[in-house]
Each structure stands twice: as structure tokens, then as C-alpha cells.
Amino acid sequence: MKFEKPASSNPIDKMSIVGKPVNRIDGALKTSGLAPYAFEQHDVVGNQAYGYIVAAPIAKGTITAYHLETAKAAPGVLAIVTAENAGTIEVGDFNTAKLLGGPKIEHYHQAVAVVVADTFEQARHAAGLVRIDYNQDQGKFDLASEKGAAKVSDEDEGTAVGDFDGAFAQAAVTLDATYTTPDQSHAMMEPHASLAAWEGDKLTVWTSNQMIAWAHGDIAKTLGLDKENVRVVSPYIGGGFGGKLFVRSDAILAAIGARAAGRPVKLALPRPVIFNNGTHRPATIQRIRIGTEKSGKITAIAHESWNGNLEDGSLETAVQQTRLLYAGENRMTMMKLAHLDLPEGNAMRAPGEAPGLMALEIAIDEIAEKAGIDPVEFRILNDTQVDPENPDRPFSQRPFVECMRKGAERFGWNDRPRTPASRREGRHLIGMGVAAAFRNNLLLKSGARVKLDSKGVVTVETDMTDIGTGSYTIIAQTAAEMLGVPLDQVDVRLGDSRFPVSAGSGGQFGANCSTSGVYAACMKLREAVIRKVGFNSDDVVFENGVVRSGSRSIPLGEAAGEGLSEEDAIEWGDLDETYQQSTFGSHFVEVAVDAFTGETRIRRMLAVCSAGRILNPKTARSQVIGAMTMGVGGALTEELAVDTNRGFFVNHDLAGYEVPVHADIPRQEVIFLDDVDPVSSPMKAKGIGELGLCGVAAAVANAIYNATGVRVRDYPVTLDKLI
Ligand code: MOS
């Protein structure tokens, strides 16, 4: 089904199940430990052995010799695989560095061998006995010193509208400030883990991955296999945040280890290896210049960003939101990429906007103060209803002003201390901060198969994943609504490359796109049912487990006969070119900063979100409060510390890389604007999972400024920067 024009109405609009805050249908399985995550796939195949990674202790260089004899002789060892005996190891479409290195080493903790043994302990012990000689090369590891050598990349040439330099030179109020965001790690709860099993030349990998079709293609490509001979299964995923968008070394090491050992092999990356072996969000340096009239109206805005990556690595597109968020006639954006030999930089939750808004939304706070305007009013004053770089292109929907006003009222913004460092409660300085939330709404083709059996049970199959977000539940709600059956008559099967290819879980596109794919398949199934029973399609209703037309009504199971199965995918027309589709919000934060130690505590947070129709307010709220919590980490604690001599992230575990938890934030509130976006899809929904993160860190930093009078432009805002 091609989605080409704004939807008027459709069966979803009934909203008898969609839009309700129903509990997760997989919740009990997860909380009781019965949902098998990749490393817990004990029963799918017998005789499982264990793999353990050997990771390079240098960032750049060449392997000169392997010494494997001692490790091979260790108890329980079944096989050791390195680049010398692994067979084909290509670079996948979605990776930059090889997932098994050698002889060339491209980054610290790149995998160089896998040891397979009968037990996990034996594999780990033997991995410690592997000796490898290296020739070490000098790498480049410091973004600040490589900034001058950075270049505009083919990915993005930058944008320019009007005459920025001229307008900035004449502006009544100006800001020219530079901000930095550090390298960050996804730090998901479940480590990267896989179980691989061969049957002849057919490989099955049970793994933890957000994007089944990408994983399927890249496992095949990396190992030089036909895609038909590879199956990927990923029914449950303990978080990804972008770290599991792409195949990582666990899947490849398990596969080559299993082939060498002649047994299924299970392998999880140890936490201390994940931070350097996996991907991370690259650090940025961002220069922002804003010029306004006396009134506070923006006349000139420029955003430049620098980040580093491996050769052939990608940009962190931190200027993305600045192209769309505020009005202003004269504007420019530019990104430059430096070569660094650090581990691979890649997508982390809201790539682009998350670090981009960390900088932009402090800058807006600063220029508003310079112009003598309240920061909420400043944002409202500079709202735009069209893409400011292409004024012929309206937003499909943009209630940004409403998000700001509603948030300010609900949060009690009027009570904000007017001057920084002016409110004290005991030993604490109290402050409030605000920031805009913005994230684009992306559309990816998404397919599904829907079956109806003779008992009236509906089964949905799609390779969509549930990374903790609630995909199982909203897909069940969608199918139940479309076919008029209760939720418990719907069986949802996800995360298998044998199912139709979906959008997958990423870029906050999963919910809207995957349910739209299920919608398309359900439409086809409805037509099949109508044909079968011979009703006139004009007045047919699917309701309470029956298909009805006028006074005739037939139970769905009966209508299905031997059973029906239909498959379809949602594809997108060019509405995306006619309209700019984005999601909007506001974040409000109150902090207490210890006047003696400089330690910041979050007292309360509020997010107001506009993201089209909310398919399930309970799972959507969970997405947003989780994202807000993550944003507090970005503001206060998260930073991969780079060893600029040896080229690795020093704090490579959850003791050294700190992320906040629920107990760190006593009060979080989420408000969804009651809106639908008919342009976005037949579901009229948009993404919410990343919007909740975008802007949070700046709202915290702005609150800290309001509390203390100290403006910190380098994240994270740790206590040493306040004292
Ligand atoms: Mo998100 S970084 O696209 O998982």
C-alpha cells in the first residue's frame, strides 16, 4: 500500500483499542524471566558451547604473530578462530571497521580472536592465554587538535540562505559561542549477545539487534554467505539506543566460532569490552552564532559542528535541528569531519538532534538573556510554521508554541528566579531551565503478514523488533482495532528474518512505520474476508469478532474457513517532500545545586510533546520518561574519557560511565498534546522515543545557570566546572 495523500478517516480512527494505555502484552513474560533474550536461548538448539572475545590492546597497528598453543591446550577448548583461519571477513554495509580485525588493527578492542570452549569459564580462561604480537602505529585521538584538518564530507555540503555574515554584523544583539559534547556510550542494560548454530551451510543467529533486515544482510555479507542461508532471530532485546542498529562482533564471532567448533556457540561481549568494541556517539565541537533585532527576532543564525571518526566513518549531524527549528532570514549550517582512530562513531538515540540541541538550546538561553527576553517568550517569538530554509514547505503540523505555553503554565515557570543565583534553600541554590524539543519524523518502508484462523485468532508476523519500547503491544492494538477482535485474540510474532521486512527499531520511526505496515496487511486481510463472505464492501464493519454487513453477520473464524493469510507493506509517496514532518516539545527542569560541593540534583522535570496520535499513552510515557532520564545523564554524568595517547575510552564499564536511574529524579511528568497528524501515515502517529531526549540536557544546563550564575558550555556539567 502506498501512502500518498493525507488520510481522511480509516478503521484506526475508531480508537477503541488503539490510543488506550493498555499494559504490555509481553510484560509478564519479561518480569517473570520467561522471555528468552539472546544469551538465554537455552532450548532452541542443544549442545551449546561458549565463545569468548579476544580484543586488541592497541588502537592502531598490525598483528605480527599469533601464539595460540597455550590457549589451545587449556581445559575444554574446542577452537580458536582468528583472521588467519576465519575464512571470509568483509566489512558490512553498516559498519566502518571489520568485526574481526587482523592483520590490520583499526581501533582499540577490535576483536582479534574468539576462543570456544565447553563452558563460559573455560573459554574466558583460555582467552586470557592467547598471546598476540603487534606493531603499533601512532594514531590520532584528539578531536580538538584534529579540528583544523577536518573537512566537509560528501554526506552533507552544509546549507546557506540569505547573507549570514552581513546580517550578523548588523544585528542589534549577538552571540558567538562554542560548545562541546563528549563521546557517549549507549550503555544499554543487555550486553551485545548472540547464539549461532550451523546446519550444513545454513546459519541461524539468535541475537540482540534492532534491525533484523540490516543484520541479516550484513551477517551474510561479512561472512560471504548467501542471504538465503542466513536466518536472524531477535524476539527480545534489552535496550539498544542505537548500539544494536548494526551487527556487532558478538554475532560474527559466535558464527565463526560455531563453524570451527562444529557446535552451536553462545557469546556475549563482556561489559568492559563493549565501550571500545562497539559504537559510540562521537564527541562534537559546535560553534553557534545568533544575531537578533532589539525585539529579539532572529535575523541571523549559524551553526557549525566538528566531529571525528574512522576513515569512511560518518558525520554526527548536530546542525540538523538548526535548519528547521527557528525562523531567521539569514542562515548557514556546516559540518566537518576529522579523521580519528578512536572506536567507531555511529548512531546513538536521536543522532544529530540530541547533541545538536545540547548546544543550540544553551545558545538560545544565552541570546534570550542578552536580548532581555524570557527564554520561553524568545522561542515563541521565533517560531516558524514553514521550513525556514525552504519557505514553500510547511510543517505537516507544528504546535511548538503550544508545547512551550502549556509547559510554562504547568511547570509554574512564572515562579522562576528572575536573576541567576538568587534563590537559596538551605545549602542549595535553586534554578529552573527550559529547552525546546525537536526531532524529525522519518518514514521507512515496513511490511507485515496477518493471518486469521478458523477460531478467529489473528497472528501478526513482521521482522519488527521490540527493544523495550512496546512494539508487541501497539502492533497487537493495531491488528485488534483493524479486525475488530479483542486484544487477547491477537498473537504478535516479531524479530525473525523469515517474517516480512519492517522498518525496524531506530530513529523513532519504529512505532509509526511498523504499525502502518500492519495496517496495510490488515486492510488486505479485511478485503479477503469480505470477498470470502461475499459482502458488499461499502457498509462492512469488523467488530466484536464478527464481520457484519447490514443485518448479516458472520463470526471471523467462520469467515476465515481454513484460514486466511495476507501480506503487505506500507510505502511512502512524496508527502514527505510537500511537508516537513517533525516532532516538537518543551522540556522544563528544576535543579538544586549544592552551594558548597557544586553537586547538582534534579528536583522535577516536565516534558510536553507533540508527536501526532499517541498509540498507547502508557508505553509512550515510558519512552519519554526513560529519555528524560537519559538526558539527565547527558547533562550531568555521561562522558567517555579519551586516553589521547593510547586511543581508547578509559571508563569502560558502568562504574566509570555513570547513567542516572529512576531514584535520581524524584518527579517526572509527561504531557502529550491531543493531536493527530494525517500527513504522517494512516496511523496519524509520529515518533516519540527520541523526542523525549532531545533538549533535556540543555534544559538541565540552563537550570544550573539559573541556579548558580555559572554558564557551562562543555558537557557534562560536573561539579568541578561550577566551583
Ligand atoms: Mo536510534 S540511534 O536510530 O536506535
Boltz pocket constraint, residues with backbone or C-beta under 6 A from the ligand:
constraints:
  - pocket:
      binder: B
      contacts: [[A, 210], [A, 240], [A, 241], [A, 242], [A, 243], [A, 245], [A, 347], [A, 348], [A, 349], [A, 350], [A, 351], [A, 505], [A, 506], [A, 507], [A, 508]]
      max_distance: 6.0
